[in-house]
Each structure stands twice: as C-alpha cells, then as structure tokens.
Amino acid sequence: MSNTRTINFGVIGAGAIGSIHARNIATRIAGANLVGVMDVNLEAAQKAAFGGAYATQDLDRLLGDPAIDAVLIASLTALHREHIQQATQAGKAIFCEKPVALDIHETRRVMQEVEEAKLPFQIGFQRRFDPGYAEVARLLRSGEMGKVEMFRSQSSDPKPAPEHYIASSGGIYIDSVIHDIDVARFMVGEITRVTALGRNPVDAVYDKYGDISISILTLEFENGAVGVIQNSRRTPHGYDLRCEVHCERGKLVTEDERETKLWRYDAHGIHGDYYYYFMQRFQDAYRIEAQAFVDGLLAGTPLQPNTHDAIESLRVAVAATKSLREARSVLITEV
Ligand SMILES: NC(=O)c1ccc[n+]([C@@H]2O[C@H](COP(=O)([O-])OP(=O)(O)OC[C@H]3O[C@@H](n4cnc5c(N)ncnc54)[C@H](O)[C@@H]3O)[C@@H](O)[C@H]2O)c1
C-alpha cells in the first residue's frame, strides 16, 4: 500500500460493470484514484480510462505498476480465477466481481491463496450495500423484529444478456441467483438445503447452454427459517426486484423499483416508471461497496463480503444447479 491516504487502482476488464466501477473510482470514491485500465479490447479500456488514467491491453504492465495498490477485477467470470492469482502474485489488494469461479474447488483454492498471502479481498455482492437491503439486515440484527421465519427474494431481468455472456456465465444460479442467495445468507444466516425448479419459456439461447430462464428456489436455513427465491429473465417493464423478510413481530420489505419517485394518476390509469436494469438500480450500491473497500484498506479493517462469502454463496448456487439437474433437494454439505 502506498503511504498516502489514497488507494491507487488498476481496473481489469472494462465492459459493462468494469466501466461503471472505473468511473466511480475516478470520480465518486473518496480516497481513491484510477491509475490504469486494462482490457484485451483497447477501445473498451480507453473508454473507461476516466480522469487521465492510462489504458492498456498489457496485464503485466498494470500488475507490475508499483503505483497501483489495488485491482478491481471485472473481466468475464471465466477469467477471474487467473486474474486473482496474478494479482495475488503481484501483492495487490483485490476487489473481484462475483463469482470467483464457476467451480467450487477452484474457488476454495484461489481464496486460500489470497488468505495465505494475507491480501485484502472483497467480492462484488453489492446488494449488501444498497441502503434498503442494508437497513433490512441491520434491523434483523438488532433483534427488534424477533426471529426470522420466512425470507422471500425476487429478481427479474428485463431481457436476456448477450449470448457471449450467457455462454460463459455458469447458468442462472451461479451468475444471477447468487445475488439473492448472498442476500439470504447476509440477512438470515447460513443455508442448509435447496430445492430448485426451473423452465425456459423466454429464449432458445438458454437451451443452447443448458440454462433456464425462470426459476423458483426454496431455501432451508440453519436457524429453522425457510425461504424462496424467484427469478426470471423476462420482465419487459424493467428490472423487477423485491425482498421480504417475515419475522416474529412483523415483516421488512425493500422494493422501491421506480427510477423517478413519482406516480401519475390520470384517466388512463396509474403510471410510474421502473429502473430498467441492475446498472441503474444499483448505481448507489456499486459506489458504496467500492467506498467500503477503500475505507477498509485505508483503516486496515476487515473487509466484507470476503473470501468466506465468495465461497459460501457460490456453494449454495452450485447446490441449486445440482438440484435442478438432478430434480431433487440438495444439502449444501454435498457440495
Ligand atoms: N455485481 C453485479 O451486479 C454485476 C453486474 C454485471 C456483471 N457482473 C460480473 O462482472 C463480470 C463482467 O461482466 P460484464 O457484464 O461487465 O461483462 P462484459 O462482457 O460487458 O465485459 C467483460 C470485459 O472483459 C474483457 N476481457 C475479455 N478478456 C479479457 C482479458 N483476458 N483480460 C482483461 N479483460 C478481458 C472484455 O473485453 C470485456 O470488456 C462478470 O463476472 C459478471 O458476473 C457483476
């Protein structure tokens, strides 16, 4: 770490999410500075090289740059493992987009390497930093609501991701439902068993990759609570997201989906808009999670979600994938 009160960043992968992070680091995160952006696509790197950062196709240049304290890895999922390993060898603090790898054994191995190198690590489960989700978790921890009895989460994308992305994403549970799973673990606690049910009514592209486009996943928690996660790849009205936790003394719901905080009532009905995609819905959460990473590095305090969360949330997603394929309930201990 440099001796200044600034964390100098290199961003690896400047696609949809990498460019959001690069812009945040360059313009919206206190104590952070964007030094370089690396992407095999030079044009993408150049577009994301905000605030005078350099753009490069050369990973060795970025990782060998002594001015860089931390890397933010936002390359495609299939590349995270090798990028984490290279950043570990270079001794950089690491923020990595979810998931670390598609495979649980690989994930455990690479997380162990990071831990052994004693390098700070944070995984990109940004929902934990969304003000609504964070407040639900805080209230649950305070004990005011009593014991949690039921958890419910719904996330629906307006349309399928690009085919190149679907091809290497690992399927709906590992790529997408993992966010709901991480929230369930964050709010309620560890999960012991999952049962998945899925179909593909949305687009033949999912059949091509053995994937599905609608899913119901039921959860059993260690503390006796039960839960359900509902996902779809088609909500033409926009990104549709809500989370509800039913407790002994009431329930907590976070669900504000409107980009413009307005309802219009007229002769044709009641109208309001929606956030179209997660990029807009979680714009504040992406900033807040990166700020938490920087604040943790500067203060030398533990980061979260950490290597343990990267492993455990993936483990549940892998169990869900297994449950779907084998048409049975799967214990998390089987993974
Ligand atoms: N937390 C979230 O909400 C969230 C949202 C979207 C994506 N993601 C995660 O972020 C990652 C990237 O997703 P995306 O939607 O930005 O994908 P994307 O396809 O838009 O971007 C990926 C980028 O990686 C680049 N790339 C390819 N090979 C590379 C290499 N060898 N070295 C460096 N860069 C390389 C590509 O050129 C591209 O610019 C995925 O792992 C995904 O799971 C997380």
The ligand as an SDF file (V2000), in Angstrom:
LIG
                    3D

 44 48  0  0  0  0  0  0  0  0999 V2000
  -22.2730   -7.2720   -9.2860 N   0  0  0  0  0  0  0  0  0  0  0  0
  -23.0440   -7.0910  -10.3230 C   0  0  0  0  0  0  0  0  0  0  0  0
  -24.1550   -6.5970  -10.2300 O   0  0  0  0  0  0  0  0  0  0  0  0
  -22.5480   -7.4720  -11.6780 C   0  0  0  0  0  0  0  0  0  0  0  0
  -23.1880   -6.9650  -12.8180 C   0  0  0  0  0  0  0  0  0  0  0  0
  -22.7020   -7.3180  -14.0600 C   0  0  0  0  0  0  0  0  0  0  0  0
  -21.6110   -8.1600  -14.1810 C   0  0  0  0  0  0  0  0  0  0  0  0
  -21.0240   -8.6500  -13.0630 N   0  0  0  0  0  0  0  0  0  0  0  0
  -19.8540   -9.5540  -13.1670 C   0  0  0  0  0  0  0  0  0  0  0  0
  -18.8130   -8.8020  -13.7830 O   0  0  0  0  0  0  0  0  0  0  0  0
  -18.1160   -9.5790  -14.7290 C   0  0  0  0  0  0  0  0  0  0  0  0
  -18.1210   -8.8740  -16.0720 C   0  0  0  0  0  0  0  0  0  0  0  0
  -19.4370   -8.7400  -16.5340 O   0  0  0  0  0  0  0  0  0  0  0  0
  -19.8380   -7.6570  -17.6600 P   0  0  0  0  0  0  0  0  0  0  0  0
  -21.3150   -7.6620  -17.7460 O   0  0  0  0  0  0  0  0  0  0  0  0
  -19.1480   -6.3640  -17.4220 O   0  0  0  0  0  0  0  0  0  0  0  0
  -19.2340   -8.3750  -18.9630 O   0  0  0  0  0  0  0  0  0  0  0  0
  -18.7840   -7.6860  -20.3180 P   0  0  0  0  0  0  0  0  0  0  0  0
  -18.7680   -8.7510  -21.3450 O   0  0  0  0  0  0  0  0  0  0  0  0
  -19.5750   -6.4500  -20.5800 O   0  0  0  0  0  0  0  0  0  0  0  0
  -17.2770   -7.2020  -20.0120 O   0  0  0  0  0  0  0  0  0  0  0  0
  -16.2070   -8.0920  -19.8640 C   0  0  0  0  0  0  0  0  0  0  0  0
  -14.9420   -7.3640  -20.3220 C   0  0  0  0  0  0  0  0  0  0  0  0
  -13.8240   -8.2290  -20.0770 O   0  0  0  0  0  0  0  0  0  0  0  0
  -12.9400   -8.0180  -21.1700 C   0  0  0  0  0  0  0  0  0  0  0  0
  -11.9850   -9.1070  -21.2820 N   0  0  0  0  0  0  0  0  0  0  0  0
  -12.0780  -10.2640  -22.0040 C   0  0  0  0  0  0  0  0  0  0  0  0
  -10.9380  -10.9710  -21.8880 N   0  0  0  0  0  0  0  0  0  0  0  0
  -10.1290  -10.2650  -21.0570 C   0  0  0  0  0  0  0  0  0  0  0  0
   -8.8280  -10.4890  -20.5610 C   0  0  0  0  0  0  0  0  0  0  0  0
   -8.1340  -11.5970  -20.8590 N   0  0  0  0  0  0  0  0  0  0  0  0
   -8.2960   -9.5570  -19.7560 N   0  0  0  0  0  0  0  0  0  0  0  0
   -8.9840   -8.4310  -19.4350 C   0  0  0  0  0  0  0  0  0  0  0  0
  -10.2230   -8.1560  -19.8850 N   0  0  0  0  0  0  0  0  0  0  0  0
  -10.7810   -9.0860  -20.6900 C   0  0  0  0  0  0  0  0  0  0  0  0
  -13.8450   -7.8940  -22.3740 C   0  0  0  0  0  0  0  0  0  0  0  0
  -13.1720   -7.2980  -23.4890 O   0  0  0  0  0  0  0  0  0  0  0  0
  -14.9600   -7.0180  -21.8110 C   0  0  0  0  0  0  0  0  0  0  0  0
  -14.6970   -5.6410  -21.9960 O   0  0  0  0  0  0  0  0  0  0  0  0
  -18.7760  -10.9620  -14.7130 C   0  0  0  0  0  0  0  0  0  0  0  0
  -18.0050  -11.8140  -13.9140 O   0  0  0  0  0  0  0  0  0  0  0  0
  -20.1190  -10.7370  -14.0590 C   0  0  0  0  0  0  0  0  0  0  0  0
  -20.5380  -11.8530  -13.2840 O   0  0  0  0  0  0  0  0  0  0  0  0
  -21.4540   -8.3090  -11.8240 C   0  0  0  0  0  0  0  0  0  0  0  0
  1  2  1  0
  2  3  2  0
  2  4  1  0
  4  5  1  0
  4 44  2  0
  5  6  2  0
  6  7  1  0
  7  8  2  0
  8  9  1  0
  8 44  1  0
  9 10  1  0
  9 42  1  0
 10 11  1  0
 11 12  1  0
 11 40  1  0
 12 13  1  0
 13 14  1  0
 14 15  2  0
 14 16  1  0
 14 17  1  0
 17 18  1  0
 18 19  2  0
 18 20  1  0
 18 21  1  0
 21 22  1  0
 22 23  1  0
 23 24  1  0
 23 38  1  0
 24 25  1  0
 25 26  1  0
 25 36  1  0
 26 27  1  0
 26 35  1  0
 27 28  2  0
 28 29  1  0
 29 30  1  0
 29 35  2  0
 30 31  1  0
 30 32  2  0
 32 33  1  0
 33 34  2  0
 34 35  1  0
 36 37  1  0
 36 38  1  0
 38 39  1  0
 40 41  1  0
 40 42  1  0
 42 43  1  0
M  CHG  2   8   1  16  -1
M  END
$$$$
